[in-house]
């Protein structure tokens, strides 16, 4: 089994090893402790720097397919360990939850980019992102029979303990543009984020399609509107019941920072789309058509003992996540058709990328699930992944963002916002 997605993307075991080595190299500057366990009994590690009265919490590895967050957390922890004056000036202790979903990260192991040109196809052939109810930043809604995951409960307990001034949650989309989501407006923060992305050569997503009810501060920033809860229209799941919004009761600012692995300049186009209705109809039709292509490949396997219902237990989460994407696709297309009646060319490029990303993820995960028991169907799914990645390359020419730029976007954004909310000079 491969141990790391990339030399700059530490795998779960590496996160702990690197954190221990860093704490040993700078005695007294960092502290490492286990704050909980995953469903499979893996420890959840918290690395802390400083001794200030205020607390800041950074959450990495909330989504299994986004290993960049752990690399960013270690990079900032290393910087703070060598610059204790930063934390002293801010009057804070900075905590890093190194991987919120270590079980998912283990299942998402394995794509190793080539030295010069990482492979988007290889990334998706080894892809895993849990179904929504298995994502630990998702909390059960009111009246839900679902119990919080142990990872979710650990994070909530940590938020209650720390009552942080700021919570950062670090994400890394496969391909697209950079964006940030903030639970309230902070003067100067959006401008600083945009300046950081520009300096690093990462295109800004002009109007992200995440959080359809959040207010766009274009380009690249979404702001939570007021203190609403439970009224968001998003077929992929509500964020109103999430660990992003849970610490509002303590006055915590939560900021989600999304860094793309492959940049797509088209998402930054701020010119008005000439025919939004036509664009959204075309994009919705693409999503539905690709989902049907995927369902057609699976039709022959669906009822046999080697089909999607009979995958090995360890691979069942891959099957379940793929099924969820297939099932939710028509409602996503319908939501777009009902609501996306205006927007920039960049916004519709983002929607078009999402229409390609959902079936591509589903095909990659279902291929992995079926590979041990139905290699013929798995091979057909692999052909779809290859075809769709080639089309994506031809249509959008995505370019690899060096890992130092990905982590730099996270680190600089966190420091800029911390300066603003903690009153540093």
LUMDOTOR-276150 format. One record per residue (C-alpha): x, y, z. Coordinates in pm, whole numbers, plus 32768, in hexadecimal, padded with zeros to 4 digits. Example, Ala and Ser with C-alpha at 12.3 -4.5 7.8 and 13.67 -1.06 7.14 Angstrom:
BEGIN
84CE7E3E830C/85577F9682CA/
***
This chain:
BEGIN
800080008000/808081587FA6/80B9823380D2/808A838E8040/7FCF843F7F2E/810485127EE6/8243856A7F9E/819586AD8000/804E85FF805A/808D8541819E/7FBD840781CF/7F1383C7831D/803A831883BE/812B841E833B/8062853783DA/80A284AC8534/8210845E84E9/825585B7845C/819E865F857C/826B859D867E/83AE85EB85C6/8353875B85B6/830087688729/844D86BF877B/851087AC869D/848588E0874C/8465887788BC/83508924897B/82C089D2884B/81C288C787E8/80EB87C988A0/804886948807/7F2885D588A3/7E1584E78837/7CBE85858868/7BE3846787EF/7BC883378710/7B3082EB85BE/7A2781E08584/7B4080E8853E/7C01814E8676/7D08822B85D0/7D7A835086A9/7D1984B58655/7E5185888692/7E5386F08709/7F9687B886E3/7F9D88FB87AD/80838A2A87A7/80938B4F8898/7FF78B9E89E8/7F148CC889A7/7DBB8CF88A3C/7D0A8CF688EB/7CF08BB38828/7CFB8B7986B1/7CA48A248620/7D0A89A084CB/7C598866844F/7D05879A833F/7CA0865B828D/7B28868382B5/7AFA85F38157/7BB984B88102/7C13852A7FA2/7CB8866D801A/7E0E861A80AE/7E9A8779807B/7E0687F281C6/7EF2871E8296/801D87A381D7/7FA38908820E/7F6B88CE8381/80CC884A83B1/815C896982E6/80B48A6F83C1/810789B38503/827589AD849C/826E8B228453/81CD8B7385A3/82C08A94865F/83E18B5F85D5/83328CB085FB/82978CB08757/827B8E2B8747/815C8E01864E/80858D48874A/80F18E2F8864/80848F5F8799/7F348EBE874B/7F0A8E4B88B4/7E988CF48842/7ED78B81884C/7EBA8AE186F5/7E3B897A86E1/7E4E889585B1/7D6A87668591/7E4B86B0849D/7D4B85C583FB/7BDB85BE8457/7B8F84888385/7CB883988398/7BDF826D8336/7B71831981F7/7CD4838C81B1/7D4C822381C6/7C4881BC80C3/7CAB82E17FE5/7E1A82777FE2/7EF282527EBB/7F09833C7D94/807083B17D6E/809484CF7C74/81A584BB7B72/82D1859B7BAB/826D86A47AAD/8105866C7A3E/802285C47B3D/7F1384EA7AA6/7DAA85567AD2/7D4283FD7A5A/7E15834C7B61/7D8484307C6B/7C2283C17C16/7C7582537BE5/7CDB82567D55/7BD3834F7DCA/7B04833C7F09/7A24843C7FAD/792583B980A9/77AE83CF8083/7728850A8127/76B78466826E/781783D6829B/78C485288280/791F859083E2/78DD870583B4/777086A58377/769F869D84B5/754985F484C8/742B86E88494/7310871E8590/723B85E585AF/7337850F84F3/735E83A68561/74CA83B484FC/75C383CB8619/76F584A985FC/782C83F88583/793D83D0868F/7A1384BF85C2/78F985C085BF/78C385998734/7A3685CE8771/7A38870E86A7/790187948755/799A874488A6/7AD887F7883E/7A14892887CD/795D892D891C/7AA9891289D3/7B678A18890D/7A508B0C88B1/7B388B86879F/7B478CE88721/7B738C5685C4/7B498AFE8528/7BEF8AB083DB/7B8C89808311/7C80892A81FA/7C07889480B4/7C96883C7F5F/7BB688147E2F/7C3D873A7D14/7C1A883D7C00/7B88899C7BEC/7BDA8AE17C9C/7C2B8B5D7DF8/7B1A8BDE7EDC/7ACC8C1F8048/79888C0A8111/79678CDF824B/78538CD68350/78628E4F8371/79038F7282C2/7A5B8FDD8340/7AD8912D82BD/7BFC910081D0/7BFA8F8281DA/7B638F4B8081/7C5390427FE3/7D7C8F99808B/7D088E418017/7CEC8EB77EB1/7E448F577EC1/7EDC8E117F44/7E408D407E2F/7EB68E387D27/80178E3C7DB4/80248CBE7DAD/7F988CAA7C4B/7E5B8BF17CB2/7D1E8C607BFA/7BFB8CD07CD1/7AAA8C2C7CA1/79DF8D5F7C3D/789D8CDE7CDC/78B98B857D81/778C8A9E7D6C/77BB8A207ED2/76C98AB27FD0/75BA8B2B7EDD/751C8C037FEC/76608CA78058/76A58E097FDF/77B38E2C7ED3/78C68F297F0D/795B8F017DB4/7A4A8E847D56/7A918D537E27/79E18D947F72/78908D298003/78008DC08142/76FF8D188221/75C08DED821D/75648E448383/75168D348480/742A8C5883BB/74208AE183E6/737089C2833A/72FF8A7E8204/74148A3A8109/73BD89AC7FB5/74D788BE7F61/748B875A7EEB/75E586E47F55/7593872A80C4/7552884F81AB/767089048254/758489A3834F/75BB8871842C/7734885E8419/786A889284E5/78A889CB8415/77818A7884B8/777489C48608/785E8AB886C0/77938BEE8664/77128BD887CA/78718C3B883A/78958D55873E/798A8C858672/79DA8CEB850E/79F48BB78430/7AAD8BD182E6/7ABD8ABA81E5/7BE28ADD80F4/7BD78A197FAD/7D1C89E97EEB/7D0B893B7D97/7E04882C7D3B/7DCF887C7BCB/7D7C89E37B6F/7C748A327A67/7C958B9F79F7/7B378B9F7959/7A938BB27AB1/7B288D0D7AE4/7A768DA979B7/79A28EC27A48/78F18F237904/77758EF4790A/76FD8DB2786B/76448E0D7729/752C8D0A7750/75168C7F78B5/73E08BA97873/74858AFF774D/75C78ACC7811/75218A2E793E/744A894F7860/758288D777A9/763D889778ED/751A87DD798E/74F287067858/766486AE7864/764A863F79D0/7514856A798C/75A784D27850/76EC846C78F9/762E83DC7A1F/7562830D792A/76A18296787E/7722822979D0/75DB817B7A28/75E180C478D9/773A80377920/76C57FC67A77/757E7F2E79FB/761E7DE179A2/76C27DC67AF6/75A97E4D7BCD/74EC7D067C00/76007C017C01/76C27B847D2F/77F07C487CB8/77297D897C87/77237EC77D58/76537E1C7E64/775A7D0E7E9B/78A07DC87EC6/79907D677FDE/79357E088129/7A717ED9813E/7A197F777FEE/78A87FB18037/78E18122808F/795F81577F2A/782380BB7E9C/774081817F86/77E582CD7F35/77CF82897DBF/766182297DDA/761383697E96/76AE843E7D83/75EC83817C77/74A683A67D36/74C985187D88/753585867C2A/73D485C27B9B/7370869C7CC4/74B487627CA5/746887A57B35/730388097B8D/737F88F97C9A/746C899E7BA4/735689C27AA2/72728A677BA2/736C8B577C3B/74958BA17B59/73EE8CA97A7F/75058DAB7A8E/767A8D9B7ABB/77D18DCE7A29/78788CF0792A/795E8C807A43/78358C177B17/77A98B3E7A01/79038AAD79C5/79008A497B35/77AB89A47B0A/782388F279D0/7950886F7A8E/786C87F47BA5/779887417A9F/78D0868A7A2D/795D86507B89/783285977C1E/782084777B1F/799E84697B0A/79B684377C81/789E83347C7B/794082717B5F/7A90826D7C0C/7A0581F77D59/791F80EE7CC5/7A42806A7BF7/7B0F80387D32/79E87F927DE0/79AE7E997CC6/7B187E507C66/7B427D1A7D46/79F97C737CE2/79987CF97B89/7AD27D617ACC/7A1A7D7D797E/792C7E877A02/7A4C7F2C7ABC/7B0E7F417975/79E27FE178C8/79CC80E179E0/7B40812179BC/7B04816C784C/7A01827078B0/7AF6831079A3/7BFE83217892/7B0C83AE778F/7A8084B4787C/7BD8852278F4/7C4A854A778B/7B16861D773F/7B5786EE7875/7CBF872A7808/7C51878F76AC/7B3888747723/7BDC89267849/7D5488E47837/7D7788C179B1/7ED888FF7A30/7F7988687B64/7FA1895B7C86/80EC89147D39/80B188987E99/816E89BE7F36/80738AA57E8C/7F4C89D47F09/7FCB89D9806F/80378B43804E/7ED18BA77FFF/7E5B8AFB813D/7F708B7D821B/7F6F8CE781A9/7DF28CFA81BE/7DF08C728320/7EF98D688392/7E508E9182E9/7D028E45838B/7D9B8DFA84DF/7E418F5084DB/7CED8FEF84A1/7C1A8F30859B/7D208F2786B0/7D829094868D/7EEE905B8630/7FAF917E859F/
***
